[in-house]
Amino acid sequence: MHDMSIVEEELNENAFNDPMNRLIGKKRDPHFMFTLMFRVINKIMVNLPTIGIDETVHDLPAPEVPLDEPLSHERTILPGPQKVLSEDDIVGVRAAVLYENCLRQLVTFLTLRVKRCTGVLRTGLVCDSVAPFSTNIATRGTAMSVEWICPNGHSQPVLKFDMQAGDFLLSTNILFSGNNYTKVALLFKFMNMRMVNPSTHYTIQETYCVDPIKDFWEEKRSEAISRLKGKDVVLLGDGRNDSPGHSAQYCSYTTMELDSKEIIHVATVDKRQTNWNSNIMEKEGFIQTVDKLTQEIKVVEFCTDAHVQIGALLNPDKGRYKDLRIHHSLDMWHGAKNLCKKIAIAGKVKGQSLLLHWLRDIVNHFLWCCKTAETFQQFLALWIGVLHHVCNNHTWETGSCQHDHLEDIQDKEWIERDSKSHKALVEIVLNKRWQKDVHKYLRFRSTSHLESFQNHILMYASKRQAFTP
């Protein structure tokens, strides 16, 4: 059995409660015993010596033992079962898909080192049956085991175990890799492979995975909060609904610290908490976040997308958090995207198509102005320059373009002053309602790293799949 790497594992209570607790994160009583999952059968078969048909266990004659010869205490016996004493015994160990036909072929042509059965009979005596032994291949969960049976019906000792290592690792890694049990089970079914029972899978997930993940998150979060105490903290916030559209059941509002890019808080809101109104779940998540974090750290700035309800909460004059004096910044990417939409819509109007050729340049000019200016007045002085530049006028009464000398030949057509396209651009650039929030872009903040994290979460919680509370 040991030479084939087909072994059953037994864990006593002490071994499980001490080293394995670092893996599973919780003490359990009673003890559990595991068996190693799939072994590399092809590697074993390559390393075996070539055995002729006359050397198989079925053709080996039973050794003759004189009746007056005492039983030897130095008989060759199978190595004991491998015990899982720490996570290193199963984590990272190579595994492979095992085919029963290959295993049966290997067992058929395997010469056992054991010549006599060392099992104990019910009478308390040692079973002294001699080879050849018949074999039985059985499956349980993800594992496949081989049992050699004595000719007189007495089998070798069977270990009592409640869980197998293959079942445990498969169930936990389905969760950790962001996979779905139903899809993995369907894959195994198509390949005619053994799969862990669904009830066992969800029991393992609930018992050994959820709490350790929560504990790990709380530990890391506490460490991050400790490092931020006494500092002026800038936060990035964004909400994520569990489904597309406006029919979401849950919303998770995630907060990231700007410098370290660490996630320091996640607030999950159920639609039932907002009177079944999905549109205000992100606002509720933001409120929970600010109420929590302002008690732990000093928040001086919060960068979000252009969410009107959150903007009202952070209004310095009449917002809910006006006394906290938290500066509200808007994400530059969302600002540039909204400006791009406005120009694209105007450029599709008949006689205004020239705006589409200048779209990228205008958006880039907006980003440069936000990065360069420190006040709204400085921004406006730079921003209105685009109205002159697109008309090939680079000097005007109140200022001039700050770019280098341009070549005489341009790759795009200039816009004529007071033309239909120019008037549409003036309306966009000098829009008072749009300019009202420009000061929120002047710190040039971006939530791109937080957006990337939110996208990564889709691997674990897809918007196309519903989850229970």
HUTA-V980438 format. One record per residue. PHI is phi in degrees with one decimal (* if undefined). OMEGA is omega as a letter, one per 40 degrees, with the letter a starting at -180 (none if undefined). D_FIRST is the distance of its C-alpha to the first C-alpha in Angstrom with 1 decimal. Layout:
[[PHI OMEGA D_FIRST] [PHI OMEGA D_FIRST]]
//
This chain:
[[* a 0.0] [-67.9 i 3.8] [-64.9 a 5.5] [-86.9 a 5.2] [59.5 i 6.3] [-112.0 a 5.5] [-130.8 i 6.0] [-102.9 a 9.1] [-115.2 i 11.9] [-129.9 i 14.8] [-116.7 i 18.2] [-83.8 a 20.9] [-62.4 a 24.5] [-67.5 a 25.6] [-65.1 a 22.9] [-71.5 a 23.6] [-73.0 a 27.3] [-95.6 a 27.6] [-72.4 a 25.8] [-69.1 i 24.7] [-62.1 i 28.3] [-69.0 i 29.2] [-86.0 a 27.0] [-94.9 i 27.9] [78.4 a 31.4] [-153.6 i 31.7] [-77.7 i 30.7] [-129.4 i 29.4] [-140.6 f 29.3] [-83.6 a 27.3] [-76.0 i 24.0] [-118.9 i 21.5] [-128.8 a 17.7] [-116.9 i 15.8] [-126.7 i 12.6] [-64.2 i 12.3] [-84.4 a 13.9] [-27.6 i 13.6] [-108.6 a 11.8] [-84.7 a 13.6] [-69.1 a 12.3] [-65.3 i 15.4] [-64.0 i 15.1] [-65.2 a 11.7] [-65.6 i 13.5] [-66.6 a 16.6] [-80.7 a 15.1] [-75.5 i 13.7] [-71.1 i 16.4] [-69.8 a 18.4] [-118.9 i 17.7] [-73.2 a 20.6] [-68.5 i 20.8] [-79.7 a 21.8] [-107.5 a 18.5] [-71.9 a 16.2] [-66.0 a 14.5] [-76.1 a 17.3] [-104.2 i 19.9] [-77.9 i 18.9] [-71.7 i 21.4] [-66.7 a 20.6] [-65.5 i 21.5] [-90.3 i 24.9] [-113.2 i 25.2] [-57.9 a 28.9] [-64.9 a 30.0] [-87.3 a 31.8] [-87.3 i 28.9] [-68.1 a 27.5] [-64.5 a 23.7] [-78.3 i 22.2] [-93.2 a 20.9] [-113.0 i 19.1] [-67.7 i 16.3] [-77.1 i 13.1] [-123.2 i 10.5] [-66.4 i 7.0] [-60.4 i 7.9] [-66.4 a 9.3] [-64.7 i 8.9] [-71.9 a 10.7] [-101.0 i 14.2] [-87.8 a 16.8] [-101.7 i 19.8] [-153.7 a 21.9] [-65.0 a 22.5] [-66.6 a 21.3] [-74.6 a 17.7] [-129.0 a 17.9] [-77.2 i 21.3] [85.0 i 21.6] [-72.3 a 17.9] [-64.5 i 17.8] [-132.6 a 16.6] [-150.8 i 17.1] [-75.6 a 17.8] [-110.2 i 15.1] [-95.9 a 16.5] [-63.0 a 15.2] [-61.4 i 16.8] [-65.9 i 15.0] [-64.9 i 11.5] [-64.1 i 12.8] [-64.2 i 14.3] [-63.6 a 11.2] [-62.9 a 9.5] [-63.6 a 12.9] [-104.0 i 13.4] [-96.7 i 10.2] [-94.8 a 11.0] [-72.0 i 8.7] [-78.5 a 9.9] [-85.9 i 10.3] [-98.2 a 13.8] [-133.8 i 14.6] [-76.8 a 13.6] [-104.5 i 14.2] [-67.0 a 14.9] [-105.5 i 18.5] [-76.2 i 21.0] [-63.9 i 23.8] [-75.3 a 26.1] [95.8 i 24.4] [-85.0 i 23.4] [-77.8 i 20.1] [-69.2 a 18.7] [-113.3 i 19.0] [-67.4 a 17.9] [-109.3 i 16.9] [-63.4 e 15.0] [-83.5 i 15.0] [-110.7 i 13.1] [-78.8 a 13.8] [-120.3 i 11.5] [-140.7 i 12.5] [-105.9 a 12.1] [-126.5 i 13.8] [-121.3 i 15.4] [-150.4 a 16.8] [63.0 i 19.0] [-90.5 a 17.8] [-100.2 i 14.0] [-133.5 a 12.0] [-124.6 i 9.1] [-115.1 a 7.6] [-126.0 i 8.6] [-94.0 a 9.2] [-114.5 i 12.8] [-67.1 i 15.1] [-61.3 a 18.2] [-90.4 i 20.5] [93.9 a 19.2] [-87.4 a 17.4] [-99.7 i 14.0] [-68.6 a 11.6] [-58.1 i 12.9] [-105.7 a 13.0] [-74.2 i 13.8] [-90.3 i 17.1] [-145.2 a 17.6] [-105.0 a 20.5] [-150.1 i 19.6] [-107.9 a 16.9] [-62.5 i 17.1] [-62.2 i 17.5] [-63.4 a 20.3] [-64.1 a 21.9] [-69.1 i 22.0] [-64.5 a 23.1] [-64.5 a 25.8] [-68.4 a 27.1] [-76.3 i 27.2] [-60.8 i 29.1] [-72.0 a 31.7] [-67.6 a 31.7] [-89.9 i 32.0] [78.1 a 34.8] [-88.0 a 33.2] [-119.4 a 33.8] [-58.8 a 31.3] [-60.6 a 33.2] [-69.7 i 33.2] [-65.8 i 29.5] [-63.6 i 28.7] [-66.8 i 31.0] [-60.7 i 29.3] [-63.4 i 25.9] [-65.3 i 27.7] [-65.0 i 29.2] [-90.4 i 25.9] [58.5 i 24.4] [-107.6 i 21.7] [-71.4 a 20.6] [-128.7 i 22.8] [-64.9 a 23.1] [-61.6 a 25.7] [-59.0 i 29.2] [-65.1 i 30.0] [-65.5 i 26.8] [-58.7 a 27.6] [-70.7 i 31.2] [-66.9 i 30.2] [-61.1 a 27.9] [-62.1 a 30.7] [-72.6 a 33.4] [-81.1 a 31.6] [-112.8 a 29.9] [-106.5 a 31.7] [-62.9 a 35.4] [-63.7 i 36.4] [-60.8 i 34.6] [-65.8 i 36.3] [-62.7 i 39.6] [-62.8 i 39.3] [-63.3 i 38.5] [-62.4 a 41.5] [-64.2 i 43.8] [-64.9 a 42.8] [-65.6 i 43.5] [-64.8 i 46.6] [-61.8 i 47.9] [-64.3 i 47.4] [-66.1 i 49.3] [-62.7 i 52.1] [-62.4 a 52.5] [-70.8 a 53.0] [-91.8 a 55.7] [-62.6 i 57.8] [84.5 a 61.3] [-113.1 i 61.1] [-82.6 a 62.9] [-104.9 i 60.1] [-107.5 a 60.3] [-115.5 i 58.0] [-114.8 a 56.9] [-131.1 i 56.3] [-158.5 i 55.3] [-101.1 i 54.4] [-136.0 i 51.8] [-83.5 a 52.0] [-82.7 i 49.0] [-153.6 i 50.6] [-72.8 i 53.2] [83.3 a 56.8] [-111.0 a 58.6] [-117.3 a 56.5] [-71.5 i 53.8] [-97.2 a 52.4] [-131.7 i 51.1] [-139.1 i 52.3] [-109.2 i 50.5] [-100.3 a 53.0] [-106.8 a 51.3] [-122.6 a 53.0] [-120.9 i 52.4] [-83.1 a 54.1] [-61.5 a 56.0] [-74.3 a 55.4] [-83.0 a 51.7] [61.1 i 50.7] [-93.1 i 48.6] [-78.4 a 48.4] [-114.5 i 50.0] [-163.5 i 50.5] [-135.7 i 49.5] [-109.6 a 51.6] [-105.9 a 50.4] [-115.6 i 53.3] [-95.5 a 53.1] [-58.7 i 55.9] [-67.3 i 56.7] [-77.7 a 57.8] [-119.3 i 60.5] [55.0 i 62.0] [62.7 i 59.9] [-107.8 a 61.4] [-69.7 a 58.9] [-72.3 a 61.5] [-111.5 i 61.8] [-67.2 i 58.2] [-66.0 i 58.1] [-62.2 i 61.2] [-64.2 i 59.7] [-62.8 i 56.6] [-66.2 i 58.9] [-61.9 i 60.9] [-61.5 a 57.8] [-66.9 a 56.7] [-65.1 i 60.1] [-60.7 a 60.6] [-76.7 a 57.2] [-73.1 a 57.4] [-68.8 i 61.1] [-84.9 a 60.3] [-108.0 a 57.7] [-137.9 i 59.1] [-94.7 a 62.3] [-94.2 a 62.3] [-107.6 a 65.1] [-152.6 i 64.2] [-134.6 a 62.1] [-104.9 a 61.5] [-136.0 i 60.8] [-80.3 a 61.5] [-79.6 i 64.9] [-88.0 a 64.3] [-61.3 a 67.7] [-66.2 i 66.7] [-69.7 i 64.9] [-60.3 i 67.9] [-67.7 i 70.2] [-64.9 a 68.2] [-98.3 i 68.5] [-58.6 a 72.2] [-68.9 a 73.9] [-99.1 a 77.0] [-137.4 i 76.0] [-78.7 a 72.2] [-61.6 a 70.1] [-108.9 a 68.8] [-63.2 a 72.2] [-72.2 a 72.4] [-79.3 i 69.1] [55.1 i 70.6] [-90.0 i 67.5] [-73.8 a 68.3] [-100.4 i 66.9] [-105.2 i 65.8] [-109.8 a 64.9] [-66.5 a 62.1] [-62.8 a 63.7] [-64.6 i 61.6] [-66.4 i 62.7] [-63.5 i 66.3] [-65.4 i 66.2] [-65.0 i 64.6] [-65.4 i 67.3] [-63.8 i 70.0] [-62.0 i 68.5] [-62.8 a 68.6] [-62.0 a 72.2] [-67.8 a 73.3] [-63.4 i 71.3] [-64.7 i 73.0] [-66.0 a 76.4] [-71.0 i 75.7] [-85.9 i 75.2] [-75.3 a 78.7] [-58.1 i 81.2] [86.2 a 83.0] [-124.1 a 80.5] [-66.5 i 77.8] [-61.5 i 78.5] [-62.0 i 76.6] [-66.4 i 73.4] [-72.0 a 74.0] [-99.5 a 74.5] [-57.6 a 71.7] [-62.0 a 69.2] [-67.0 a 72.0] [-66.8 i 73.3] [-65.1 i 69.8] [-63.3 i 69.2] [-65.1 i 72.6] [-62.2 i 71.7] [-63.1 a 68.6] [-66.1 i 70.6] [-63.4 i 73.3] [-64.9 a 70.8] [-76.3 a 69.3] [-87.6 a 72.7] [-77.2 i 74.8] [-109.6 i 74.7] [-127.4 i 77.2] [-65.8 i 78.1] [-62.8 i 81.4] [-64.1 i 79.8] [-61.3 a 77.4] [-63.2 i 80.2] [-62.9 i 82.3] [-78.3 a 79.4] [-67.8 a 78.3] [-70.7 i 81.7] [-62.1 a 81.8] [-65.9 i 79.6] [-67.1 i 82.6] [-86.4 a 84.7] [-62.8 a 82.1] [-65.6 i 81.3] [-97.3 a 85.1] [65.1 i 85.2] [-117.5 a 87.1] [-107.5 i 85.5] [-139.9 i 88.3] [-139.6 a 90.0] [-62.7 a 92.3] [-101.8 a 89.8] [174.4 a 87.1] [-156.9 i 85.4] [-67.7 a 82.1] [-105.8 i 80.0] [-89.6 i 78.4] [-73.1 i 79.5] [-60.8 a 82.1] [-91.5 i 81.0] [-68.4 a 81.5] [-65.6 a 84.3] [-96.7 i 82.0] [-108.2 a 79.4] [-86.0 i 76.6] [-140.1 a 77.6] [-78.6 i 80.9] [-72.5 i 82.8] [-91.1 a 83.6] [-76.5 a 87.3] [-62.8 i 88.7] [65.3 i 89.6] [-76.6 a 87.9] [-62.3 i 85.9] [-66.1 a 82.6] [-67.3 i 84.0] [-64.2 i 85.3] [-64.1 i 81.9] [-68.6 i 80.2] [-60.2 i 82.8] [-63.8 i 82.1] [-74.2 a 78.3] [-67.7 a 78.9] [-100.4 i 81.5] [-63.2 a 80.1] [-65.9 a 80.9] [-65.3 i 78.1] [-69.8 a 75.5] [-68.6 a 77.1] [-60.9 a 76.8] [-104.0 a 73.1] [-61.4 a 73.3] [-62.1 i 73.3] [-77.9 i 69.7] [-98.5 a 68.5] [-73.1 i 70.3] [-89.8 i 67.4] [53.1 i 65.4] [-92.8 i 62.2] [-139.7 i 59.3] [-102.0 a 56.4] [-61.0 i 54.4] [-66.2 i 51.4] [-68.7 i 51.4] [-62.1 i 51.6] [-64.2 i 48.6] [-63.5 i 46.6] [-60.8 i 47.8] [-67.5 i 46.7] [-66.4 a 43.2] [-63.1 i 43.0] [-59.3 i 43.4] [-66.5 a 39.8] [-98.4 a 38.8] [-134.9 a 41.8] [-68.6 i 43.2] [-76.1 a 46.8] [-95.2 a 45.9] [-129.5 a 43.7] [-88.3 a 44.9] [-124.2 i 43.2] [-78.5 i 43.8] [-56.9 none 45.5]]
//
